[in-house]
Amino acid sequence: MPVQRISRQLTAALRYRRSATIDHNRIAFVLGMQLLVLTVFMVPPAATDLIAGNPDWQVFAGSAFVTGFLGLMLVTISRGAMGYGISVREGFMLTVLSWVCLSVVAAIPFWLLEEEIGLSAVDAWFESVSGLTTTGSTVIIGLDALPPGILLWRSIIQWVGGLGVVMMAILMLPFLRVGGMQLFQLESSERGEKFVPRAGELMSLLALTYVALTATCTAAYVWAGMTTFDAINHAMTTLATGGYSTHDASFGYFPEPAIHWVATIFMFAGSLPLLLFAKAVKSGSLKVWNDDQVKAHTKIVLTVIFGLTVWYMIKTGAGPLEALRVVSLNTVSVITTTGFALGDYTIWAPGAAGVFFVLMFIGGCSGSTTGAMKTFRLQIMTITAFSYLKRLISPNRVVVSAYGGRQITGDVSAAVLAFVSVMFATVMLFTVALSFFDLDFVTALSAVTTAVTNVGPGLGTTVGPAGNFSTLPDGAKVLLSIAMLLGRLEFFTVLVVFSRDFWR
């Protein structure tokens, strides 16, 4: 089935409507289309292993056949529903089912390659969820010795997951009014400015922009000294702010400073709204970068880098250029929830570990591939807090709160505060749950935090930048997989589906 036809039919199925009923045919059709797209992405790993003479190509070919068959079957039995739109309730269902189903299917190659990489069914699902949610935590040991096909598959699912995150943030979450995302509704911004006339055209433009940025990053990595294979893999996981590497040592494997700077620059690019890149290309103007969220995010990153660089020079005696390079890569990696590491930053000093723990919660801009809270929520909370302070001082004063030239309504403030409250409540509850698996407090807390915020490495020797999640019990891995999905789906998308009122 041609890619253009898939895009047109998927767009038609995603038209929004007001009906409160749930039509399972519509949901089945969209899930089937997504499985067909995932089938296409299983071909490159199969071809890579086939060219390399590795028999693992048969695993990817078989996985592609199974995935394609399931997708085609779902599309065939629900074709009559493709011309209808989806309701809000169907939107919640579709968002949750999409990520769960795709993570299960994407785990098939990991599970079938048990002899080569030693993953159980739980491990395979953990690795798949971590990839699609662009978290970057891994249970695989010995990446340097793995066949190229499985390394490429890890990078592909992160790259696909990154694009899926952007599409969800732009098309679905504002529509579902989750976590204050209604501020970014297309109906009142991009469509009102006639940026693109249809959602289908917007999806195509975003995908092309994402591909172009990935190609540019690949070329930059090759120029800096990476092999072509490493460059392709790291470009996909850098733009997806995912953090999967082809080497156990992550960026510590590459001694070239130029590679470290390329990673830093493109990780930061991945933390910016993809829509702004698309606007800049389409309009040929840099005025679109006059964005409150981008400016605030940039200030936060530069401030942290400057402070930590000075501190690093004083503590280690490193030169300014070396300190700036090491601090910049690790800081941008954590604050953008990418998860790459240049050495073990948790052993710098206790103060550094505390800073990086806080940075895990920040994230990048809305409409980017990053996880965590997002910069705009920090801005909304700050504006709301100062407005409340002004009302305490002058109870009769009329205080108008605004963000980006738009008034912050009560429902937006409530949604943001509810999101942050649920995020921290989730971290506390899952930390307590993990402690029952005989994990120390630092390991349990940082593992849950990095899963919820989709960062990747945690703190400590077990799950830190120099560690691995493979030694955790299966029960802990299942809980962390659920935490990764909760964080990526912005909590309420999942909680709504498990609400009794949702099914009435």
C-alpha positions, 0 to 999 in steps of 0.5 A: 500500500503506497505511503501517500494512501496510508497517510490520507486514510489515517488522516481521514480516520483522525478527524475529530467529532463530538459523539460520545460513543466508542466505535471499536472499528475506528480504533481498530483501523488506526491501530492496523495502519500503525502496525503496517507502518511499523512493518515497513520499519522492520525491513531496514534491520532485516536488510542490514543483517542480510548484507552483513551475512548475519542469520538474524535477518530471518527474525526481522523478516518473520516479525515483519510478516506477523506485524504486517498480517495483523495490521492488514487484518485490522484494516480489512475488517474495519475499512468501513470506519475509515471515513469517520472521525474520532470522539474524545473518548475514542481519542483517549482509547486510541492514544493508550492502545497505540502505545501499548500495542506498538510496544508489544509488537516492537518487542517481538524481535528482541524476544525472538533474539533471546539466544543472541542478546539473552532477553526474556519476555519481560526484558524484551518489553522493557527494552521496547517500551524504553525505545518507543517512549524515547526513555533510553533505559536499557537491559542489554549488556554488550552492545559493542558485540551485537549484530548490526540489525538489532542495534539499528532496530533499537535506534529505529523504534526510538526515532519512530517513537520521537516522531509519534511523541511530536504528533501526539503533542500537536494533534492529540493532547491539545484536543484531549485537553491534557495537562494544559496542552489546550494552550497549543490547540491548532484550531486557535493558532496554526490553522487560524494563521493558515499555516497549513490548511489540513492536519494531513499536510501538517503531518507530512510537513513535520515528518519531512522536517524530522527526516531532514534534521536527522539527515543533517545530524547524520552528516554532522556526525560523519564529518566529526569522525563517526562511522556511517553506521554509528552516525545513522544510529546516533542521529536517530536517537539524538533527534528523538532525544532517546539516548540509545547508543551502539556502544556500552560506554555511550559517548564515552566511546568517542574521544573526538570533541567534535562528536560531543559538540554535534551531539550537544547541538542536535540534542538541544535542537530535538528539545525545541518544538518541531513545528518551529523548524517546519515554520522556519523552512516554510516561511523562510523567516526566523521570526518564528523563533521569537517564542516565549517557551524557546527563550525560557528553555534556552535561558535555563539550559545556558544558566545551568551549563555556565554554573556547572562549568565553573563548578567543574573547573574549580572541583577538577582543575579541568581547562575551560574548554574541556569543562564546557564540553563535558558539562554541556553534553551531560547537562543538555542530555539530562535536561532534554531527557535524552540520556546520553552520557560522557563519563559518569557524572554522578561521581563528580560530587554529591552536589552534581548528582543533586543538580542532575536529579532536579534537571530530570524533571524539567524537559524541553519544549512542548511539541518536541520529542522530550519528556518530563514536565516541559518548560511551558508548565514551569512558566505557567506555574511561575506566572500562577504563583506570582499572580496568587502572591499579588492577590494576597497582597491586594485582594481587590486587585484585578490580576490578568495572567498571560502566556505568549500573548494569551490569557491563562484561564482557570482550566489551564492553570488547574490542568498544569497544577494537576499534572505536576501533582500527579507526576510527583505522586506517581514518583512517590508511589512507584518508589515505595513499590520498587523498595519492596524489591529490595532496592536501595532508596537512591536506586528506587527513587532515581529509577522511577524518576528517570522512567516517569520523566523518560530520561534514561539513566538514573543515579547510583552504581546500579542504574546510573550512567555507568550502570544498567537496568538488567540486574533489576527483578522482573517485577521492578522492570514491569513497574518501570515499563508502566511508569515510562508509558504513564510519563510519555502519555502525560498521566491523565490520558491513561488515568481517564481510561481506567476511570469508571466514568469513562465507561459509563 
